[in-house]
Amino acid sequence: MWRRQVNSTRRLVGNANFPFSSNLHAKSAHSSPLLSLALIVLGVCLLVVFVARGSSIFGGNREAVGSVLGDFSCTLEVERAIPYLKKAYGDSMRKVLHVGPETCSVVSKLLSLDETEAWGVEPYDMEDTDARCKSLVRKGIVRVADIKFPLPYRPNSFSLVIVSDALDYLSPKYLNKTLPDLARVAADGLVIFAGQPGQQRAKVAELSKFGRPAKMRSSSWWIRYFVQTSLDENESALKKFEQAASKRSYQPACQVFHLKPYN
């Protein structure tokens, strides 16, 4: 049987006959306060550096943080796709409604475009919003609304409606109500960004916010569903979008569906 080795050093230090034991205790007594002070100073320095860089890490490069944390966001994909949506829809980008989490970021980017007005609907509670987002909420440009119920807009209120990270969390029961309502407020087109099967979405800690895990449905499932709800593919917009994307070698990380409104 193997026996655990005894720490001879510990035994000797505890022995009063060990010639250097008193010296070691004396040095430890003097060095401990200095060591503690050095560790405190080092910790403060690291904290200052972290805070200084925090805004650029979590604000300027949310996509990189998302990949590190293991979650996935189609809302970030919307921001990447805006130039190609502009090519595909042209004048239909004049009045845009975005529906999905982190809508303040999308709306801000849309508002930076020439001759484009934008609004946003945040389907979930907004937490830790920055000053820019709070300003958009105060102005009524962004609002929090449960998309399981009819949106507070008249029919054809927006030329284009873009949806991301919202429908994946709805059960078919609510999807049957929400999708037709989104098409109702769109005059020219409806664009849906949906997750790919196998993509990770919504960490366990966020399930209380979203209410349920995301359901990553296949493209064939979505196409069958669109047919059942009498929503036709916008072939013209799809072709223009793909042409614009191919010129820049852009490959969407999400499924992108271009639909015609009901009117």
BAMIBA-95923 format. One line per 5 residues: number of its first residue (from 1); their letters; for each residue z, x, y of N, C-alpha, C. Coordinates in steps of 0.001 Angstrom, whole numbers. Atoms other than C-alpha are relative to their C-alpha. Layout:
N
NUM) a) Z/X/Y/Z/X/Y/Z/X/Y; ...;
This chain:
263
1) mwrrq) 0/852/-1197/0/0/0/0/879/1236; 24/-732/-1254/-876/1235/3426/1180/-428/849; -1123/308/-879/2070/1480/5773/-395/293/1431; 311/-200/-1410/1874/1123/9534/659/1277/483; -536/-1259/-476/2304/4499/11190/1012/-234/1113;
6) vnstr) -1042/101/-1019/5401/4972/13290/-400/817/1202; 319/-686/-1246/4933/5937/16916/1050/1046/259; -979/-1084/-130/6648/9320/16947/320/292/1441; -231/-291/-1416/6246/9721/20683/1055/-923/557; -982/948/-493/8174/6523/21366/1387/366/-510;
11) rlvgn) -1296/-351/581/10942/7688/18996/591/1214/710; -511/-1208/-644/11222/11089/20662/457/-268/1415; -386/282/-1382/11317/9718/24186/1329/-733/31; -1271/722/42/14110/7414/23197/1155/884/-433; -1040/-911/460/16026/10405/21815/537/807/1168;
16) anfpf) -590/-718/-1134/18463/11947/24311/-189/1489/-125; 160/-1435/191/17866/15393/22798/-1388/479/337; 1363/-419/-333/14190/15396/23764/32/654/1362; -246/-775/-1214/13999/18078/26470/-666/-561/1241; 709/430/-1213/11506/16354/28793/207/-1478/310;
21) ssnlh) -154/1436/-179/12750/12772/28574/503/-352/1390; -527/312/-1332/14735/12896/31813/-1054/193/1062; 1069/-239/-971/11768/14367/33688/-1008/-1133/6; 962/1087/91/9473/11649/32416/516/-1249/695; -577/1175/-647/11829/8918/33562/24/164/1502;
26) aksah) -51/-245/-1442/12162/10519/36968/-1375/-175/617; 1357/113/-526/8391/10803/37439/-455/-1450/-9; 403/1400/91/7928/7221/36270/610/-807/1118; -681/743/-1057/10465/5970/38777/-665/219/1343; 641/-302/-1281/8693/7749/41639/-1419/-507/54;
31) sspll) 1422/336/-13/5128/6946/40586/-256/-1503/-58; 230/1431/153/5595/3233/39809/-264/-703/1322; 308/662/-1280/5838/2065/43468/-1347/423/573; 1282/-468/-517/2869/4230/44454/-1148/-599/-780; 1052/588/826/820/2954/41514/-192/-1472/328;
36) slali) 86/1427/-339/1638/-678/42355/-695/-205/1333; 620/100/-1317/671/-141/45986/-1497/271/-73; 1423/-329/139/-2633/1465/44967/-765/-1148/-658; 652/1125/664/-3448/-1426/42651/-165/-1184/938; 96/1104/-967/-2704/-3957/45405/-1125/244/990;
41) vlgvc) 1064/-347/-959/-4971/-2133/47873/-1368/-160/-640; 1277/125/708/-7740/-1941/45278/-379/-1468/-197; 268/1423/193/-7407/-5661/44527/-460/-678/1272; 399/575/-1289/-7630/-6564/48218/-1428/395/348; 1356/-470/-296/-10760/-4449/48630/-1039/-745/-835;
46) llvvf) 927/722/877/-12435/-6078/45628/-143/-1451/437; 52/1392/-454/-11544/-9537/46952/-848/-136/1253; 799/34/-1225/-13060/-8779/50365/-1482/120/-318; 1402/-174/380/-16279/-7563/48770/-541/-1252/-683; 445/1208/718/-16465/-10624/46510/-250/-1151/965;
51) vargs) 171/1089/-970/-15966/-13065/49400/-1208/243/878; 1128/-319/-883/-18496/-11254/51574/-1327/-253/-679; 1256/167/732/-21127/-11418/48863/-125/-1370/-648; 5/1278/701/-20174/-14834/47539/-1059/-954/476; 974/958/-534/-22392/-16839/49886/-1404/324/-443;
56) sifgg) 1356/-360/415/-25486/-14859/48977/-192/-176/-1488; 135/140/1444/-24740/-14975/45266/-139/-1458/-387; -30/1388/439/-23945/-18655/44982/-884/-899/844; 872/823/-815/-26056/-19953/47819/-1428/452/-50; 1358/-496/-108/-29067/-17712/48028/-699/164/-1320;
61) nreav) 652/-216/1290/-29663/-17207/44330/665/-850/-1070; -645/906/933/-28385/-20294/42535/-671/28/-1351; 724/-19/1271/-31056/-19935/39893/515/1098/-902; -520/-1110/801/-29740/-16562/38788/1384/-332/-534; -1332/374/449/-26194/-17895/38657/-85/-1014/-1124;
66) gsvlg) 160/1011/1040/-27353/-20865/36615/-352/606/-1325; 383/-618/1261/-28950/-18620/34040/1156/768/-606; -1148/-730/517/-25789/-16555/33765/1006/-964/-610; -971/966/492/-23587/-19615/33337/-509/-769/-1197; 537/656/1173/-25948/-21018/30752/-432/-1428/227;
71) dfsct) 457/1344/-239/-26764/-24304/32452/-1421/56/542; 1393/46/-399/-30162/-25467/33638/-187/-1119/1003; 176/981/-1053/-31390/-27370/36673/-1469/-224/295; 1356/343/-410/-34663/-29189/37229/-88/-170/1510; 13/89/-1456/-33627/-29639/40855/-448/1322/607;
76) lever) 490/-1303/-448/-34127/-25909/41339/-1502/114/-224; 1434/-35/298/-37541/-26364/39744/-789/-805/1022; 659/780/-1056/-38406/-29011/42341/-250/879/1221; 148/-879/-1169/-37806/-26469/45097/-1133/1000/-218; 1084/-945/304/-40126/-24005/43382/-1365/-689/32;
81) aipyl) 1272/713/143/-42789/-26685/42906/-481/-644/1292; 376/688/-1238/-42851/-28003/46490/-1364/436/538; 1337/-378/-500/-45896/-25897/47565/-1133/-612/-815; 1051/548/863/-47891/-27201/44588/-40/-1523/93; -24/1442/-257/-46759/-30775/45162/-712/-316/1307;
86) kkayg) 675/184/-1285/-47973/-30402/48728/-1508/43/-184; 1433/-94/282/-51398/-29362/47437/-496/-1239/-743; 421/1124/832/-51496/-32246/44980/21/-1321/741; -177/1316/-618/-50321/-35055/47228/-417/-47/1468; 516/-20/-1366/-51417/-33958/50702/770/-898/945;
91) dsmrk) -619/899/-970/-50710/-36761/53191/1115/-850/-607; -1053/782/641/-48523/-38520/50632/1354/692/46; -1260/-711/-164/-45880/-35885/51348/609/-272/1370; -493/238/-1358/-45285/-37375/54790/1384/-643/7; -1314/627/110/-42290/-39527/53702/448/119/-1459;
96) vlhvg) -389/-327/1373/-40493/-38193/50617/1463/-356/-224; -1370/251/440/-37401/-39402/48810/260/838/-1240; -423/-737/1195/-35659/-37029/46416/1252/-646/-557; -1148/587/683/-33235/-38461/43860/476/987/-1058; -539/-939/968/-30982/-36067/41986/1133/808/589;
101) petcs) -1073/-863/-496/-28010/-33707/42226/-549/1151/829; 399/-1079/-909/-28117/-30957/44842/-1161/-441/895; 1129/509/-786/-30436/-33194/46864/-33/576/1403; -21/-589/-1353/-29305/-31625/50151/-905/1222/77; 820/-1207/15/-31025/-28386/49169/-1482/-352/-4;
106) vvskl) 1406/415/67/-34294/-30137/48278/-438/-618/1319; 344/666/-1256/-34247/-32301/51403/-176/1020/1120; 105/-1033/-1029/-33646/-29264/53615/-1314/754/-97; 1268/-719/185/-36636/-27491/52101/-1188/-883/366; 1088/917/-348/-38840/-30571/52480/-108/-164/1512;
111) lslde) 3/163/-1451/-37818/-30963/56114/-576/1214/720; 570/-1200/-613/-38979/-27408/56776/-1527/-23/1; 1454/115/31/-42555/-28489/55998/-499/-728/1238; 599/677/-1147/-44859/-29591/58797/-340/-1442/-363; 362/1414/136/-45300/-33345/59217/566/-643/-1268;
116) teawg) -650/580/1177/-42861/-34191/56444/1391/-491/373; -1336/566/-116/-39886/-36511/56642/575/-129/-1408; -604/8/1335/-37422/-36454/53778/1378/-636/36; -1303/606/207/-34414/-38355/52484/455/345/-1411; -519/-332/1323/-32157/-37840/49512/1057/-972/-477;
121) vepyd) -1038/804/644/-30016/-39808/47087/711/886/-1008; -840/-763/924/-27179/-37992/45340/652/-988/-975; -512/999/948/-26392/-39918/42124/1455/210/-410; -1348/-325/446/-23028/-38223/41606/852/377/1198; -897/-369/-1083/-19992/-37421/43690/-340/1384/527;
126) medtd) 310/-1284/-632/-20598/-34625/46149/1303/768/208; -1183/-842/-109/-18068/-31792/45962/-379/1342/614; 181/-1337/-587/-17721/-28583/47972/-1342/108/732; 1249/-39/-747/-20630/-29425/50267/135/917/1207; -19/-884/-1155/-21591/-27003/53001/-246/-805/1275;
131) arcks) 142/674/-1290/-21931/-27804/56710/-1367/-659/148; 1357/554/-91/-25681/-28377/56410/-82/-1327/-733; 35/1227/791/-25232/-30982/53705/829/-1096/658; -836/987/-685/-22408/-32713/55561/-734/-588/1202; 781/491/-1138/-24701/-32960/58591/-1060/-1000/-444;
136) lvrkg) 1016/918/519/-27447/-34601/56508/622/-1334/-411; -689/1226/395/-24919/-37114/55167/396/-805/1231; -403/696/-1226/-23596/-37939/58650/-1190/-692/672; 1196/571/-615/-27147/-38571/59867/-634/-1105/-837; 555/1028/867/-27832/-40916/56963/-1253/434/-739;
141) ivrva) 1182/-513/704/-30601/-38688/55609/283/118/-1487; -442/-96/1396/-28675/-38073/52388/1142/-980/-204; -1074/933/319/-26496/-40704/50763/345/99/-1481; -439/63/1391/-24482/-41040/47581/-180/-1429/-484; 252/1335/525/-25618/-43986/45458/-122/54/-1516;
146) dikfp) 98/109/1454/-25292/-45021/41822/-1377/-549/-337; 1385/415/248/-28895/-45166/40619/-117/-988/-1159; 45/1044/1024/-27937/-47540/37808/-138/-1381/641; 157/1238/-753/-28083/-50192/40523/-1172/152/970; 1167/-92/-896/-30985/-51063/42885/278/871/1218;
151) lpyrp) -123/-863/-1174/-31561/-48513/45626/-62/-846/1267; -58/797/-1240/-30852/-49734/49179/-1221/217/898; 1229/-190/-765/-34486/-49430/50270/-973/-1134/-317; 1018/1028/194/-37325/-51875/50717/-1142/545/-853; 1169/-461/767/-40442/-51738/48516/-924/857/859;
156) nsfsl) 954/-908/-656/-42879/-48939/49425/597/710/1222; -640/-672/-1136/-40348/-47316/51753/-420/1451/139; 339/-1420/-24/-41523/-43814/50806/-1384/205/-606; 1319/-286/555/-44947/-42381/50211/112/666/-1365; -172/-711/1274/-43617/-40178/47384/1481/38/-354;
161) vivsd) -1371/-91/505/-40479/-40298/45256/41/1078/-1080; -169/-1093/956/-39336/-37183/43364/1377/-122/-631; -1256/170/734/-36651/-37417/40681/246/1228/-873; -341/-1147/856/-34843/-34548/38960/1455/-91/-428; -1373/-80/520/-31737/-34117/36779/768/-1318/129;
166) aldyl) -662/1287/-131/-30993/-37833/36951/-294/-900/-1195; 378/900/1090/-32921/-39774/34314/461/522/-1352; -429/-573/1277/-31893/-37355/31554/1400/-462/-400; -1378/399/277/-28326/-38651/31853/155/-1502/-195; -73/1445/133/-29186/-42346/31646/-324/-435/-1424;
171) spkyl) 313/619/1284/-29078/-44343/28454/-1200/-927/196; 1145/920/-141/-32131/-46548/27718/363/-1296/712; -427/1234/-650/-30109/-49542/28908/-154/85/1512; 92/-157/-1444/-29890/-48195/32454/-1352/548/426; 1321/-533/-323/-33188/-46347/32328/-996/-1126/216;
176) nktlp) 889/1144/-139/-34916/-49711/31930/103/-661/1375; -191/562/-1339/-33497/-50731/35301/-334/1006/1092; 120/-1011/-1051/-33585/-47450/37221/-1436/422/246; 1364/-503/-177/-37131/-46263/36584/-897/-1008/728; 798/951/-769/-38834/-49505/37717/427/-96/1466;
181) dlarv) -461/60/-1390/-36641/-49469/40826/-481/1204/792; 542/-1188/-665/-37732/-45915/41647/-1477/-198/323; 1414/282/-242/-41348/-47008/41278/-173/-1048/1098; 65/1065/-1016/-40618/-50000/43511/-26/549/1417; -111/-520/-1367/-39739/-47885/46561/-1071/1047/307;
186) aadgl) 1053/-1007/-188/-42727/-45500/46073/-1320/-694/324; 1287/591/-401/-45997/-46314/47832/-1181/697/-652; 1162/-755/492/-48284/-43520/46596/224/679/-1340; -207/-711/1259/-46631/-41780/43681/1461/226/-324; -1330/-291/523/-43594/-41026/41561/-103/1239/-881;
191) vifag) 8/-1250/764/-42907/-37518/40223/1357/172/-663; -1234/-136/760/-40330/-37009/37488/74/1395/-608; -304/-1293/616/-38866/-33618/36545/1067/-250/-1062; -921/247/1118/-37254/-33922/33113/177/1269/-815; -294/-1193/788/-35621/-31326/30892/-803/69/-1282;
196) qpgqq) 677/-225/1271/-37321/-29825/27891/997/-127/-1143; -902/16/1162/-35823/-30510/24445/464/1415/-335; -558/-1312/318/-33516/-27625/23596/620/701/1183; -608/-612/-1168/-32594/-26773/27170/1438/-463/126; -1405/341/-173/-28898/-26668/27951/178/-617/1374;
201) rakva) -243/684/-1270/-27684/-29023/30654/1426/-506/28; -1334/565/-219/-24269/-29957/32004/1055/584/-931; -1090/-574/764/-21362/-27860/30840/1046/-1071/-306; -994/976/437/-18485/-29632/29109/885/-431/1156; -870/320/-1126/-16396/-29441/32271/-636/-986/962;
206) elskf) 689/882/-931/-19047/-31435/34141/-291/-1373/-594; 322/1271/628/-19312/-34304/31650/718/-1157/681; -696/1059/-719/-16709/-36256/33609/-758/-413/1249; 794/302/-1180/-19047/-36058/36600/-1256/-769/-366; 1259/635/380/-22266/-37018/34818/207/-1224/-899;
211) grpak) -286/1168/803/-20607/-39509/32482/-411/121/-1453; 482/-159/1377/-22521/-38431/29367/-831/1268/-69; 865/-1184/123/-24385/-35420/27990/-1448/-368/304; 1416/245/-264/-28015/-35055/28999/-744/-220/-1305; 854/270/1152/-30555/-36454/26576/-1369/602/285;
216) mrsss) 1272/-671/-220/-33505/-34059/26415/-1076/-638/-865; 1015/752/729/-36435/-36232/25448/-1328/745/25; 1299/-678/104/-39840/-35002/24337/-1022/-683/899; 1059/570/-832/-43026/-35553/26319/-601/-1241/-648; 548/1171/689/-44283/-37959/23653/925/-1203/164;
221) wwiry) -947/1099/-226/-41106/-40024/24040/-198/-581/1387; 177/464/-1377/-41582/-40198/27821/-1316/-763/161; 1303/667/-137/-45250/-41119/27539/46/-1404/-608; -145/1334/601/-44451/-43978/25162/824/-909/897; -868/807/-866/-41739/-45137/27522/-753/-447/1261;
226) fvqts) 768/372/-1187/-44048/-45055/30550/-994/-1124/-320; 937/1056/411/-46577/-47168/28651/732/-1329/-139; -781/1220/185/-43885/-49681/27733/414/-619/1325; -416/501/-1312/-42825/-49962/31376/-1173/-179/953; 1227/239/-789/-46459/-50282/32588/-163/976/1155;
231) ldene) 195/-1048/-996/-46384/-47030/34535/-1134/909/-471; 1168/-793/368/-49733/-45226/34514/97/1417/554; 42/-1384/-455/-50300/-41501/34834/-904/130/1217; 811/-285/-1182/-51567/-40313/38191/-866/1220/-320; 848/-1082/503/-54431/-38257/36774/-521/883/1131;
236) salkk) 524/-781/-1120/-55810/-37188/40141/1048/992/519; -1063/-873/-491/-52469/-35808/41355/347/1060/-1035; -299/-954/1064/-51817/-34172/37986/-1015/1143/-5; 1047/-1023/19/-55146/-32345/38085/140/957/1181; -165/-849/-1188/-54584/-31077/41638/1239/880/-125;
241) feqaa) -1235/-769/169/-51054/-29986/40795/-225/1165/-956; 243/-1060/981/-52181/-28034/37748/-941/1065/543; 916/-975/-598/-55038/-26394/39661/727/903/982; -754/-793/-972/-52728/-25282/42469/988/930/-700; -970/-818/725/-50132/-24022/39983/-669/1157/-727;
246) skrsy) 683/-1049/761/-52667/-22068/37916/-448/1145/894; 429/-1064/-918/-53869/-20152/40969/1113/996/274; -1146/-887/-227/-50377/-18732/41398/743/319/-1300; -612/-248/1315/-49633/-18519/37657/1398/-620/-96; -1284/702/27/-46832/-21014/38109/80/-883/-1235;
251) qpacq) -254/794/1189/-45435/-22521/34919/1335/-723/170; -1263/722/-173/-42843/-25282/35429/905/172/-1214; -971/-112/1092/-39699/-24788/33382/437/-1372/-502; -327/1372/387/-39290/-28564/33250/-1275/-764/-313; 1119/913/159/-41537/-31371/32140/-231/-712/1332;
256) vfhlk) 331/637/-1272/-43342/-32799/35167/-978/-1133/-277; 842/1177/219/-44774/-36313/35055/-411/-591/1345; 554/588/-1222/-47008/-37714/37791/-401/-1436/-308; 215/1410/301/-46980/-41519/37848/-488/-760/1229; 424/895/-1061/-48642/-44216/39876/1078/-1067/210;
261) pyn) -957/1086/-221/-46426/-46818/41543/-554/-1327/-512; 408/1292/519/-46588/-50476/40575/-1047/-693/870; 901/761/-892/-48540/-51629/43651/-1455/395/-188;
